[in-house]
Amino acid sequence: MSDRGSSLKDAVRRKGSFLQTMGAVAWSFFGVRKSGAFEKDVSQLNPVHLVIAGVIGAVLFIIALLVLVNWVLASGVAA
């Protein structure tokens, strides 16, 4: 169990930037990612940053959908 806790602490100390993390999350939303880039992300990105970036990405996606739906309904195309 202590090996698991130490590996989690090591993962949290990774030096990947938050901007790199947002880019990786954005590509994952599109489902386009090379296996080499995935392996690089796994070794460099901080898992805490990944969770935060995933939540931010999901919220932005929902907001974008709401704006799009409101724009289509306001334009009268859906009538």
Rosetta silent file (secondary structure, phi, psi, omega in degrees, C-alpha in Angstrom):
SEQUENCE: MSDRGSSLKDAVRRKGSFLQTMGAVAWSFFGVRKSGAFEKDVSQLNPVHLVIAGVIGAVLFIIALLVLVNWVLASGVAA
SCORE:     score description
SCORE:     0.000 S_00000001
   1 L     0.000  -34.192 -178.852    0.000    0.000    0.000 S_00000001
   2 H   -69.220  -29.953  176.203    2.876    2.390    0.722 S_00000001
   3 H   -63.811  -38.026  179.988    4.208    1.885   -2.828 S_00000001
   4 H   -66.558  -42.594  178.959    0.870    3.032   -4.172 S_00000001
   5 H   -65.905  -38.762  179.468    0.866    6.144   -1.978 S_00000001
   6 H   -71.197  -34.917  178.389    4.418    7.051   -2.950 S_00000001
   7 H   -68.733  -33.119  176.122    3.685    6.584   -6.665 S_00000001
   8 H   -67.551  -41.351  177.210    0.690    8.929   -6.329 S_00000001
   9 H   -63.576  -38.658  177.153    2.884   11.512   -4.612 S_00000001
  10 H   -64.853  -40.032  179.981    5.436   11.154   -7.404 S_00000001
  11 H   -64.884  -37.643 -179.059    2.709   11.618  -10.023 S_00000001
  12 H   -69.370  -25.548 -179.567    1.468   14.806   -8.367 S_00000001
  13 L   -83.693    1.280 -178.797    5.000   16.242   -8.469 S_00000001
  14 L   -59.521  150.860 -170.804    5.251   15.943  -12.266 S_00000001
  15 L   -96.001    8.007  179.398    6.366   19.110  -14.026 S_00000001
  16 L   -60.864  137.692 -177.943    3.865   19.231  -16.904 S_00000001
  17 L   -76.831  159.937  178.797    2.365   22.689  -17.309 S_00000001
  18 H   -67.102  -32.226  177.736   -1.335   23.389  -16.959 S_00000001
  19 H   -64.838  -41.314  174.713   -1.372   24.647  -20.558 S_00000001
  20 H   -60.178  -41.311 -179.227   -0.004   21.273  -21.728 S_00000001
  21 H   -64.121  -44.041  178.553   -2.702   19.588  -19.679 S_00000001
  22 H   -61.805  -39.040  177.356   -5.461   21.733  -21.238 S_00000001
  23 H   -63.441  -43.069  178.956   -4.136   20.831  -24.687 S_00000001
  24 H   -64.214  -40.596  178.926   -4.160   17.126  -23.889 S_00000001
  25 H   -67.289  -40.079  178.521   -7.709   17.364  -22.531 S_00000001
  26 H   -61.343  -45.065  177.866   -8.849   19.324  -25.606 S_00000001
  27 H   -64.370  -34.612  179.967   -7.440   16.658  -27.924 S_00000001
  28 H   -70.273  -29.609  175.041   -9.073   13.939  -25.857 S_00000001
  29 H   -63.850  -34.920  177.755  -12.465   15.645  -26.242 S_00000001
  30 H   -81.390  -16.740 -179.868  -12.013   15.299  -30.014 S_00000001
  31 L    78.005   20.670 -178.778  -10.778   11.720  -29.641 S_00000001
  32 L  -117.090  113.104 -179.797   -7.649   12.401  -31.668 S_00000001
  33 L  -159.202  128.556  175.955   -4.366   11.514  -30.015 S_00000001
  34 L   -75.170  149.745 -177.753   -1.273    9.677  -31.232 S_00000001
  35 H   -64.512  -33.186  177.413   -0.047    6.880  -28.990 S_00000001
  36 H   -65.182  -40.790  177.977    3.372    8.541  -28.673 S_00000001
  37 H   -67.734  -36.500  177.387    1.771   11.763  -27.471 S_00000001
  38 H   -62.390  -46.563  179.819   -0.379    9.784  -25.053 S_00000001
  39 H   -61.727  -39.510  177.954    2.685    8.068  -23.565 S_00000001
  40 H   -63.636  -43.050  179.267    4.415   11.448  -23.231 S_00000001
  41 H   -62.395  -43.321 -178.453    1.344   12.876  -21.463 S_00000001
  42 H   -61.536  -35.741 -177.149    1.151    9.943  -19.056 S_00000001
  43 H   -83.743  -20.070 -172.954    4.766   10.439  -18.032 S_00000001
  44 H  -111.762  -32.383 -170.125    4.672   14.251  -17.733 S_00000001
  45 L   -82.575  145.725  179.749    1.225   15.523  -16.772 S_00000001
  46 L   -81.438  126.801 -178.015    0.056   16.030  -13.216 S_00000001
  47 H   -63.144  -30.713  176.917   -3.108   13.995  -12.458 S_00000001
  48 H   -65.664  -42.409  176.299   -4.550   16.819  -10.335 S_00000001
  49 H   -61.740  -37.450  179.805   -4.175   19.164  -13.313 S_00000001
  50 H   -63.138  -42.097  179.742   -5.901   16.573  -15.511 S_00000001
  51 H   -65.279  -46.377 -179.659   -8.953   16.429  -13.256 S_00000001
  52 H   -63.052  -44.968 -179.827   -9.203   20.234  -13.046 S_00000001
  53 H   -64.556  -36.544  177.609   -8.681   20.621  -16.803 S_00000001
  54 H   -64.949  -41.404  177.594  -11.321   17.947  -17.506 S_00000001
  55 H   -65.436  -44.925  178.472  -13.894   19.737  -15.360 S_00000001
  56 H   -61.279  -43.802  179.068  -13.070   23.083  -17.001 S_00000001
  57 H   -62.036  -41.493  179.429  -13.295   21.479  -20.453 S_00000001
  58 H   -65.999  -42.005  178.630  -16.660   19.894  -19.676 S_00000001
  59 H   -63.656  -44.508  178.201  -18.082   23.175  -18.351 S_00000001
  60 H   -62.753  -37.566  177.910  -16.856   25.071  -21.433 S_00000001
  61 H   -64.178  -44.071  178.532  -18.362   22.402  -23.695 S_00000001
  62 H   -64.218  -42.701  178.539  -21.754   22.665  -21.971 S_00000001
  63 H   -62.433  -41.987  178.992  -21.669   26.466  -22.169 S_00000001
  64 H   -62.859  -40.314  177.484  -20.814   26.282  -25.879 S_00000001
  65 H   -64.799  -42.096  178.636  -23.750   23.920  -26.492 S_00000001
  66 H   -63.273  -41.909  177.966  -26.137   26.200  -24.602 S_00000001
  67 H   -63.497  -43.473  179.248  -24.970   29.236  -26.580 S_00000001
  68 H   -62.473  -45.555 -179.747  -25.359   27.341  -29.863 S_00000001
  69 H   -63.926  -44.505  178.284  -28.870   26.116  -29.009 S_00000001
  70 H   -63.228  -38.223  178.597  -29.977   29.589  -27.914 S_00000001
  71 H   -65.462  -43.684 -179.944  -28.529   31.119  -31.087 S_00000001
  72 H   -65.260  -42.703 -179.658  -30.333   28.572  -33.322 S_00000001
  73 H   -67.594  -36.881 -179.662  -33.636   29.081  -31.480 S_00000001
  74 H   -72.571  -27.185 -177.528  -33.323   32.877  -31.601 S_00000001
  75 H   -77.573  -14.018  178.655  -32.555   32.865  -35.339 S_00000001
  76 L    86.670    1.747 -179.259  -35.877   31.203  -36.141 S_00000001
  77 L   -66.820  -34.015 -175.923  -34.283   28.290  -38.024 S_00000001
  78 L   -83.177   -2.594 -175.483  -35.799   25.779  -35.601 S_00000001
  79 L   -76.348    0.000    0.000  -39.317   27.150  -35.941 S_00000001
